[in-house]
Amino acid sequence: MKFWYTIATELAAGYNLVLMYVVESNGSSPGRQGFKMMVSESGLLYGSIGGGIMEHKWVEHCKKHLLKAPFKPFLKKQIHQDNILENKSGMICSGEQTIAFFYLSPHKLPLIKQLVKAYSGTQKWQLKLSHKGILLEPLTFTTQFKLTRHKQAWQLLENIHFAPQLHIIGGGHVSLALSKLAKEVGFKVFVYDDRPTLNTMEQNKFATIITIKAYSNIARHIPESDASYVVIMSFGYKTDKIILKSILSAKYYYTGMMGSRAKIDTLFSELLNEGISKKLLNRVFAPIGLPIASKTPSEIAVSILAQLIEVKNKK
């Protein structure tokens, strides 16, 4: 949302700008589908289409040529190889990406304001980018992107409500550190705890705070979705066990639990003896996080977030 808010600010100030949007990417392209960047008449640059010499080249092209006069939306393929003649990006990381270019003048401000508002509203919307321009429409699909191309006609639909949701069960120090980091990389963060006056819950300005009465009913608070990531880090062993039993059969894209290897082994052994299937337990990332010998709450949060990003990007 901050990207579109920045565009709205530039348009409101009377500046024209060029929007570059990666509509398609393949292989190890540095610019992924959904990456976007604006180049404003004011000189402000915001966002990224992949960086490096390719991005620099197109920023300069926008400044020298595309900002001079309105143009119809067009696509430009960029191939990241050195042994080709056409569409060479100047980078050699392999892969390729296709960038859409749009001219936005201040008369587009009402649309961009509507888009900014849509991100925080309850009604579901999709952003439609095509050879005809930019529109905002009611949501009609469930994935993050939907690209269609036929001869010279093309369109990309983006589900603007598809941001991954991180549900942290437990509001302690690691929860606070993880909330801050996760928000920075684009997660919508929710923190659940049964201790409403906990100081780290009161300090957490990065998440939606939800006070619950019983961990045994926690599953009803967390929507099942491919965009849902659940992290268990409650007050102790007993509550972790209650929480895990409550959510094990739910369909989340990621479920992880913090704790030592000894704690995890003991807990899983108990659950197996109680009739919980090994197949369900194997879906849980535990102990949570990548093994980076983390010690402090902030370091542990880094290891957890790194794993979340790894799982998310393998989609």
C-alpha positions as CSV (number, residue, x, y, z in Angstrom):
1,M,0.0,0.0,0.0
2,K,2.9,2.4,0.7
3,F,3.9,2.2,-2.9
4,W,0.6,3.3,-4.2
5,Y,0.3,6.0,-1.4
6,T,3.6,7.4,-2.7
7,I,2.3,7.5,-6.2
8,A,-0.8,9.3,-5.0
9,T,1.3,11.9,-3.2
10,E,3.3,12.6,-6.4
11,L,0.1,12.9,-8.5
12,A,-1.5,15.1,-5.9
13,A,1.6,17.4,-6.2
14,G,0.9,17.7,-9.9
15,Y,3.7,15.5,-11.2
16,N,3.5,13.0,-14.1
17,L,5.2,9.7,-13.6
18,V,6.0,6.3,-15.3
19,L,4.9,3.1,-13.6
20,M,7.0,0.0,-14.5
21,Y,5.5,-3.3,-13.4
22,V,6.9,-6.8,-13.9
23,V,3.9,-8.8,-15.3
24,E,5.8,-12.0,-15.8
25,S,9.1,-13.6,-14.7
26,N,10.9,-16.9,-15.3
27,G,14.0,-18.7,-14.0
28,S,16.3,-16.8,-11.7
29,S,15.2,-13.3,-12.9
30,P,16.1,-10.6,-10.3
31,G,12.7,-8.9,-11.1
32,R,9.8,-11.1,-10.0
33,Q,6.2,-11.0,-11.0
34,G,4.6,-8.2,-9.1
35,F,7.7,-6.1,-8.6
36,K,7.0,-2.4,-9.5
37,M,8.7,0.9,-9.6
38,M,7.8,4.5,-10.3
39,V,9.8,7.3,-11.9
40,S,8.4,10.7,-11.2
41,E,8.9,14.1,-12.9
42,S,9.9,15.3,-9.4
43,G,13.0,13.1,-9.6
44,L,11.7,10.7,-7.0
45,L,12.3,7.0,-7.6
46,Y,10.4,4.4,-5.6
47,G,10.2,0.6,-5.7
48,S,12.3,-1.8,-7.9
49,I,12.0,-4.0,-11.0
50,G,15.0,-6.0,-10.1
51,G,17.9,-3.6,-9.7
52,G,21.3,-3.6,-11.4
53,I,22.2,-2.2,-14.8
54,M,18.8,-3.2,-16.2
55,E,16.9,-1.1,-13.8
56,H,19.3,1.8,-14.2
57,K,18.8,1.6,-18.0
58,W,15.0,1.8,-17.8
59,V,15.0,4.6,-15.2
60,E,17.2,6.7,-17.5
61,H,14.9,5.8,-20.5
62,C,11.9,6.9,-18.5
63,K,13.5,10.2,-17.5
64,K,14.8,11.0,-21.1
65,H,11.9,9.8,-23.2
66,L,8.8,8.3,-21.5
67,L,8.1,11.2,-19.2
68,K,8.1,13.7,-22.1
69,A,4.6,12.8,-23.3
70,P,1.7,10.4,-22.7
71,F,2.0,6.9,-24.3
72,K,-0.1,3.8,-24.5
73,P,0.8,0.9,-22.2
74,F,3.4,-1.5,-23.7
75,L,5.4,-4.5,-22.7
76,K,9.2,-5.0,-22.9
77,K,10.8,-8.4,-22.4
78,Q,14.2,-8.5,-20.7
79,I,16.4,-11.6,-21.0
80,H,19.3,-11.9,-18.5
81,Q,21.9,-13.5,-20.8
82,D,24.9,-12.2,-22.6
83,N,24.8,-14.4,-25.7
84,I,21.7,-13.0,-27.3
85,L,21.0,-10.1,-29.7
86,E,17.5,-8.9,-28.8
87,N,15.9,-8.0,-25.5
88,K,19.3,-8.2,-23.7
89,S,18.9,-6.7,-20.2
90,G,22.6,-6.2,-19.5
91,M,22.6,-8.7,-16.7
92,I,23.8,-12.3,-16.9
93,C,22.0,-14.0,-14.0
94,S,19.8,-16.0,-16.5
95,G,16.0,-16.0,-16.5
96,E,13.8,-13.4,-18.0
97,Q,11.1,-10.9,-17.1
98,T,8.5,-8.9,-18.9
99,I,7.9,-5.3,-17.8
100,A,4.8,-3.3,-18.5
101,F,5.1,0.5,-18.8
102,F,2.3,3.0,-17.9
103,Y,2.1,6.8,-18.1
104,L,0.2,8.2,-15.1
105,S,-0.8,11.9,-14.9
106,P,-2.6,13.7,-12.1
107,H,-6.0,12.9,-13.6
108,K,-5.4,9.3,-12.5
109,L,-5.3,10.4,-8.8
110,P,-8.9,9.4,-8.1
111,L,-8.1,5.8,-9.3
112,I,-4.9,5.6,-7.2
113,K,-6.7,7.0,-4.1
114,Q,-9.3,4.3,-4.6
115,L,-6.6,1.7,-4.8
116,V,-5.0,2.9,-1.6
117,K,-8.3,2.7,0.1
118,A,-9.0,-0.8,-1.2
119,Y,-5.9,-2.2,0.4
120,S,-7.3,-1.5,3.9
121,G,-11.0,-2.0,3.2
122,T,-13.1,-5.2,3.7
123,Q,-14.3,-5.5,0.2
124,K,-12.1,-7.7,-2.0
125,W,-10.6,-6.0,-5.1
126,Q,-8.2,-6.9,-7.9
127,L,-5.9,-4.6,-9.8
128,K,-6.2,-5.0,-13.6
129,L,-3.2,-4.0,-15.7
130,S,-3.6,-4.3,-19.5
131,H,-2.8,-2.9,-22.9
132,K,-5.8,-0.6,-22.2
133,G,-4.5,0.8,-18.9
134,I,-5.1,0.3,-15.2
135,L,-8.4,-0.5,-13.5
136,L,-9.7,-1.6,-10.1
137,E,-12.3,-4.3,-10.2
138,P,-14.1,-6.7,-7.7
139,L,-12.1,-9.8,-7.0
140,T,-12.9,-12.8,-9.3
141,F,-10.1,-15.3,-8.5
142,T,-8.2,-16.8,-5.6
143,T,-4.5,-16.8,-6.6
144,Q,-2.1,-13.9,-6.3
145,F,-1.7,-13.2,-10.0
146,K,-3.5,-14.2,-13.2
147,L,-1.8,-13.4,-16.5
148,T,-3.5,-13.8,-19.9
149,R,-2.0,-12.9,-23.3
150,H,-3.4,-13.2,-26.8
151,K,-1.5,-11.7,-29.7
152,Q,-1.2,-8.0,-28.9
153,A,-3.8,-8.1,-26.1
154,W,-2.7,-8.8,-22.5
155,Q,-3.8,-8.4,-19.0
156,L,-2.5,-9.1,-15.5
157,L,-4.8,-9.4,-12.6
158,E,-3.3,-8.9,-9.1
159,N,-5.2,-10.0,-6.0
160,I,-4.3,-7.1,-3.8
161,H,-5.5,-8.9,-0.7
162,F,-3.2,-11.9,-1.1
163,A,-0.5,-10.6,1.3
164,P,0.7,-13.5,3.5
165,Q,-0.7,-13.5,7.0
166,L,1.5,-14.4,9.9
167,H,-0.4,-15.6,13.0
168,I,1.9,-15.6,16.1
169,I,0.4,-17.4,19.0
170,G,2.2,-16.0,22.0
171,G,3.1,-12.4,22.7
172,G,6.5,-12.5,24.3
173,H,9.9,-11.0,23.4
174,V,10.5,-13.2,20.3
175,S,7.0,-12.5,19.2
176,L,7.6,-8.7,19.4
177,A,10.9,-9.0,17.4
178,L,9.3,-11.2,14.8
179,S,6.3,-9.0,14.4
180,K,8.6,-6.0,13.5
181,L,10.7,-8.0,11.0
182,A,7.7,-9.7,9.4
183,K,5.9,-6.5,8.8
184,E,8.9,-5.0,7.1
185,V,8.9,-7.8,4.5
186,G,5.2,-7.7,3.7
187,F,3.4,-10.0,6.1
188,K,0.2,-8.9,7.8
189,V,0.9,-9.8,11.4
190,F,-1.6,-11.0,14.1
191,V,-0.5,-11.8,17.6
192,Y,-2.7,-13.9,20.0
193,D,-2.2,-14.3,23.8
194,D,-4.4,-14.8,26.9
195,R,-2.5,-12.2,28.9
196,P,-3.9,-8.7,27.9
197,T,-1.6,-6.7,30.1
198,L,1.6,-8.3,29.0
199,N,4.2,-5.6,28.4
200,T,5.5,-6.9,25.1
201,M,1.9,-7.1,23.8
202,E,1.4,-3.5,24.8
203,Q,4.7,-2.5,23.0
204,N,3.8,-4.3,19.8
205,K,2.8,-1.7,17.3
206,F,3.5,-3.9,14.3
207,A,0.7,-6.4,14.6
208,T,-3.0,-6.7,15.2
209,I,-3.3,-7.8,18.8
210,I,-6.0,-10.4,19.7
211,T,-6.7,-11.3,23.3
212,I,-8.2,-14.8,23.6
213,K,-9.7,-16.6,26.5
214,A,-8.7,-20.2,25.8
215,Y,-5.9,-21.6,23.6
216,S,-8.0,-24.7,23.0
217,N,-10.2,-22.7,20.7
218,I,-7.4,-20.9,18.9
219,A,-8.1,-22.5,15.5
220,R,-11.4,-20.7,15.2
221,H,-9.6,-17.4,15.2
222,I,-7.1,-18.2,12.4
223,P,-8.5,-18.6,8.8
224,E,-7.5,-21.7,6.8
225,S,-5.7,-20.4,3.7
226,D,-2.6,-20.8,1.5
227,A,-1.7,-17.3,2.7
228,S,-1.8,-18.3,6.4
229,Y,1.5,-18.9,8.3
230,V,1.1,-20.0,12.0
231,V,3.9,-19.8,14.6
232,I,3.5,-21.2,18.1
233,M,5.6,-19.6,20.8
234,S,3.3,-19.4,23.9
235,F,4.2,-19.1,27.6
236,G,5.2,-22.8,28.0
237,Y,5.2,-26.4,27.2
238,K,1.6,-27.1,28.3
239,T,0.0,-24.2,26.3
240,D,2.1,-25.1,23.2
241,K,0.7,-28.6,23.4
242,I,-2.9,-27.4,23.7
243,I,-2.4,-25.0,20.8
244,L,-0.8,-27.6,18.5
245,K,-3.5,-30.1,19.2
246,S,-6.1,-27.4,18.3
247,I,-4.6,-26.4,14.9
248,L,-2.9,-29.6,13.7
249,S,-5.7,-30.6,11.3
250,A,-6.2,-27.1,10.0
251,K,-5.0,-26.3,6.5
252,Y,-2.4,-23.6,6.9
253,Y,0.5,-23.1,4.4
254,Y,3.0,-23.2,7.2
255,T,2.8,-24.3,10.9
256,G,5.9,-24.0,13.1
257,M,6.6,-24.3,16.8
258,M,9.5,-22.8,18.8
259,G,11.3,-24.9,21.4
260,S,14.4,-27.0,22.0
261,R,14.9,-30.3,20.3
262,A,14.4,-32.1,23.6
263,K,11.1,-30.3,24.2
264,I,9.8,-31.0,20.7
265,D,10.7,-34.7,20.9
266,T,8.9,-35.1,24.2
267,L,5.9,-33.2,23.1
268,F,5.6,-35.1,19.8
269,S,6.1,-38.4,21.6
270,E,3.2,-37.6,23.9
271,L,0.9,-36.6,21.0
272,L,1.7,-39.9,19.2
273,N,0.8,-41.8,22.3
274,E,-2.5,-39.9,22.4
275,G,-3.4,-41.0,18.9
276,I,-2.2,-38.0,16.8
277,S,-0.9,-39.3,13.5
278,K,2.7,-39.0,12.5
279,K,1.7,-37.6,9.2
280,L,0.1,-34.5,10.8
281,L,3.1,-34.0,13.1
282,N,5.5,-34.2,10.1
283,R,3.9,-31.1,8.7
284,V,5.1,-29.0,11.6
285,F,8.3,-27.1,11.4
286,A,9.9,-27.8,14.8
287,P,12.1,-26.6,16.2
288,I,11.2,-23.6,14.2
289,G,13.7,-21.4,12.2
290,L,16.8,-21.9,10.2
291,P,19.8,-23.2,12.2
292,I,22.0,-20.1,12.6
293,A,22.9,-20.6,16.3
294,S,20.6,-17.8,17.3
295,K,20.6,-16.8,21.0
296,T,18.8,-13.5,21.5
297,P,15.1,-12.8,20.8
298,S,16.1,-10.7,17.8
299,E,18.4,-13.4,16.4
300,I,15.7,-16.1,16.9
301,A,13.2,-13.8,15.1
302,V,15.7,-13.6,12.2
303,S,16.0,-17.3,12.0
304,I,12.2,-17.8,12.0
305,L,11.6,-15.1,9.4
306,A,14.3,-16.6,7.2
307,Q,12.4,-19.9,7.2
308,L,9.1,-18.3,6.6
309,I,10.5,-16.5,3.5
310,E,12.1,-19.7,2.3
311,V,8.8,-21.6,2.5
312,K,6.8,-18.7,1.0
313,N,9.1,-18.2,-2.0
314,K,9.2,-21.9,-2.8
315,K,5.5,-21.5,-3.8
